[in-house]
Amino acid sequence: MRRLTLSLVLVCLTVAAGAAAQVQPATITGPIAVTVPPGDPSRDFIFSTSAIDLAGYGYVEEEFFIEGTANRYTTPELATGRIVDGGHPYKTRLVVRRPASPDRFNGTVVVEWNNVTAGRDLDIDWFQAGAYFVRNGFVWIGVSAQRVGVDHLRQWSPARYGSLDVTHDGMIEDDALSYDIFSAVGRAVRDPGDVDVLGGLDAARLFATGHSQSASRLAVYLNSVHPRDPVFDAVVVHGGGRRIRQDQDVKIWKLMAEGDMVSRADIRQPDTDTFRTWEVAGSSHVDIFFRIESSRVAALEAGRELATAETGIPDCERPAYSRVPFRHVLHAAFDHLVRWVEDATPPPTAPPIDTASVGPPAVFARDARGNALGGIRLAAHAVPTATNTGTNTGNQRFCRLYGTHEPFDAATLARLYPSPEVYVDAVKAVVAANLAAGYILEHDATATVREAERSDIGTPYGAIDGDHLKVYVEELTAVSRRYRDAGHQFWGRIIGTAADAENAAWMADKLRAAGVPEVRTQRFDLAPQWMPRSWSVTAAAGARAIVLRTAQPAYTTPGTPAGGLDLELVYVGLGTEADFAGRDVAGKAALITSMPMRSTLRHSATVNGAVRRADALGAAAILVSVALPGNLRTQFYPTRTEAPTFSLGQQDGDALRAMVESDGPAPRVHVDLDVEMVEGLQTANVWATLPGMTDEKIVIVAHRDGWFEGANDNAAGVATTVVLAEYFASLPRERRRRTLQFIGTPGHHNSARVGVEWIEDNAGTVLDKTVLLINAEHTGAVDLYMLGNRFEWSNRPAALMWGVSGSPALRHIATDAYETFGVSTLLDAGGPVGEIRGLEDIVPSIWLIDAPEYFHSDHETAATVPAEGIEAVTRAFAKIIDEVNALDVEELQRP
């Protein structure tokens, strides 16, 4: 009660004072120390730290706290508000990304109102324009002005952010203080006190920006609060906001995607000397470029390599995320804004998107392929290879914001762009026009033309697009994640489970949608399947205890007795004969360090006999620490041990070994594993037949299962198979000499290969008249290197192991196709045959397989399948199919 009384006194004093009309002074503390790298469990690092290599651009990132008191205001539409009350204390944070040297600073500071619609701070305009900012010497500041964002910070890291509050101890929950908080940050840039957030840089121009909900709040701020005591020279209202008053000196720019105008076409306002609106046709409120950058930030926060960042696929009615690069227009707007403020050079105007009805919801005029007319028309929209829109529907909350991207089929692309020159010349013409109009900058114009020149649009197989293939990879990895999120500790697209059924249905649906007329599902009963239901491995030494979170039971390993095993721990190095000499592991837990081996199902501990050696010597449990950076969960397959056997990530293994090496009490581990052999499960082959001109067949096989997300093994192969079906189904039947058959087998990550075994058992009829069998397995993986104790990811696909069983002519066709599309292969054919093992001796066959070090681990995400690599392999397979169709079966068989 005393707190409320004091607050009321403060309110009365504040309202009575004329100075309350001005931005209230605030205190800055910082920079707040960052004591650990991103991903550390302590979370004593900056939330939403940038994924851009700031140091490489000569930039620093710092975080500060700001505290003071704020007013509340009325917010009448298009009019200045009045103070309701004041004296409300707040404390929040701001993040500064700035040039380290004054020589790199262009004089412009951009202050972003962080978006909180997702329940946490998102610096969306930094995601879209951060690379532009650091190339051109801007300072960017992100402000946590709203309760939802600050509450998430407090929960995310109580130690770092627990003192923050923008609610006056819970008394105010409607973000009424946010306007003065945002102004206070701007004032701290204008008039630095004891702590200068710019580190001595001298700001010449101060811009505000915000996206979506933040744009809506900026619109209210511009109408009702900012006019009382102007702080900013210009404001970018991006993707949100209603009408904004136009009677003030501040420069205001409304930047709208097509999706944003669905609910705003009826409130368009004319351009003036201080007001601009640009609308970008085909663009969505949240596009693929935003998702890529936000997923990179999420990977950093989780302590993962940036290369493992995965955009994910939302559950929407149509393929999500427009590929029209709205960010190019955003870059140009900021560039114009500098000159508009600096020397009053007005920016260009732009036409609105054509509307058949302003609604709301607006109905846009569209061309025959569904692309909107009018507006700013970037090359991705004006020279289309897909239908890109700003709207979507679906089960996921934000589908309406994601827009769509639906690639044209091969026949449509061939009609539009009969040669690469036609496509590239069309792109160059649009880019030149947009550059001349001022809608894009030279840097983005050059990048757009370069991308067109590198593309294969207008060439044979140009319709087989790597980004489209990646969408399918991500949809399949999402199947795995859904199974995990349903509460399954042993997860992936596991044969016989709901995830298996879901991905079989996914493949069948995609094949039907591709236009393959005959698609069917062939069900099999499974023998009892090994299924671990739950497990845990913990260790303790004296008062210290750790949970080994990456512990993963080896496939077919036995469970433990009820209540688990409590065991003394013995470290045996690499598990060689010499390492075991003099060490008694009988009845104990043996800890082994295992070196990874590329392109093999096993690691040194299994290949070199360490695991079997520990088992033979009577170990009661076996723990294998895999020496790979990143603390991976790895699925060993199988170890065939009598003792419960687990793999561990390197960090967990190192922590366990440190316990052994310490001077304290000997560590003990507790191992608990509940395993069930599950009966009555089923799985299926998915069959699809695309008729050709003859009943001779070319068969493409891909196994559907995978552990963890299983992106390369084998979401990539399934994606390749489906896209091959889409490509050939879009062509006239006359282009297909032979019938194409697409088979999705259950796979082999279990104790049976029922799908392929059925084909092998019935080869006389199933493979009758088959002239070629293609194994689409592991068709994309990124090359990487281990430098010291870290991964370095390359920008190239990995070299693949390969093989051909057939004539020299077939081998020549395969190698020529790989060389044509830049598919890296090992010099000599060889290596595992994979899923079609046993069938390659029956009919002419080809296969390409890669299994990098992170194979069968939770790091095998869609990010490890580069679009360029899977595109090259899939195009090579298409070329092989066409060229095989030019030969008779006798010319393809072994001599």
Buried (B, 14 or more C-beta within 10 A) or exposed (E): EEEEEEBEEBBEEBBEEEEBEEBBEBBBEBBBEBEEEBBEEEBBBBBBBBBBEBEEBBBBBBBBBBBBBBBBBEBEEBEBBBBEBBBBBBBBBBBBBBBBEEEBBBBBBBBBBBBBBBEBBBBBBBBBBBBBBBEBBBBBBBBBBBBBBBBBBBEBBEEBBEEBBBBBEEEBEEBBBBBBBBBBBBBBBEEBEEBEBBBEBEBBBBBBBBBBBBBBBBBBBBBBBBBBEBBBBBBBBBBBBBBBBBEBEBBBBBBBBBBBBBBBBEEBBEBEEBBBBBBBBBBBBBBBBBBBBBBBBBBBBEBBBBBBBBBBBBEBEBBBBBBBBBBBBBBBBBBBBBEBBEEEEBBBEBEBBEBEEBBEBBEBEBEEEBBBBBBBBBBBBBBBBBBBBBBBEBEBEBBBBBBBBBBBBBBBBBEBBEEBEBBBBBBBEBBEBBBEEBBBBEBBBEBBBEEBEEBBBBBBBBBBBBBBBBBBBBBBBBBBBBBBEEEBEBBBBBBBBBBBBBBBBBBBEBBBEBEBEEBEBEEBEBEEBBBBEEBBBBBBBEEBEBEBBBBBBBBBBEBBEEEBBBBBBBBBBBBBEEBBEEBEBEEBBBBBBBBBBEBBBBBBBBBBBBBBBBBBBBBBBBBBBBBBBBBBBBBBBBBEBBBBBBBBBBBBBBBBBEBBEEEEEEBBBBBBBBBEEBEEBBBBBBBBBBBBEEEBBBBBBBBBBBBBBBBBBBBBBBBBBBBBBBBBBBBEEEBBBBBBBBBBBBBBBBBBBBBBBBBBEEBEEBBEEBBBBBBBBBBBBBBBEBEEEEBEBEEBBBBBBBBBBBBEBBBEBBBBBBEBBBBBBEEEBEBBBBBBBBBBEBBBBBBBBBBBBBBBBBBBBBBBBBBBBBBBBBBBBBBBBBBBBEBEBEBBBEE
